[in-house]
Amino acid sequence: MYAGQAVGASTGGWLIANNGMGLLHWAGLVLLVVAIAVSAVATRHDKRRLAALSQA
């Protein structure tokens, strides 16, 4: 969670410092979609691991 906050803050800060204010909302959207995808993959992996452990 803290890594995501750090990535978002540093990306936003870099965009603002480099006159990328117009891209800020798009960068936020992309980072949000990536975070949701990573979370979904991690959840699926964890469910498979737990299912394998319960069968053993």
N, C-alpha and C positions, 0 to 999 in steps of 0.2 A: 504494500500500500504506500509506504513512504517512497519507494523507488518511483512509483507512478506520479506521485506529487512532485518529486524532484525533476523528472523528465518533463512534465507539463510546465512547471515553473521556469525551467531553463530554456525550453523551447519558446515559450511565450516571451521571456525576457530577451532572448536573442532576436526574435522577430521584431519586437518593439524597438530595440536598439538599432536594428538595421532597416528601419522604415518599412517594416512588413505588417503594419497595423491592419491593412486590408485583408491579409491572409490569415490573421489570427483566428478567426472563427473557423476557417477551413482546417487549419492545423489542429484545433481543438476537436473538431469532428473526426478527423482521421485518427487522432490519438485515442479518442473514446471508442471508436469501432475496433481498433487494434486491441485495446484493453478488454473489451467484451469478448472478442475472439479468443484471446489468451485465456481468459477466465473459463470460457466454455470448453476449451481443449483440456484445461487442467481438471475441471469437474468430471469430464468424461473419462479421463485417465484414472482419476481417483475412484470412480464408480467401478471401473473394470478391475482395479486392484483389489477393492473391497470384495467384489463378487468372487474373485479367484481365491481370496483368503477364506471366505466362508465355505467354499466347496472343499477346501483341503482338510 
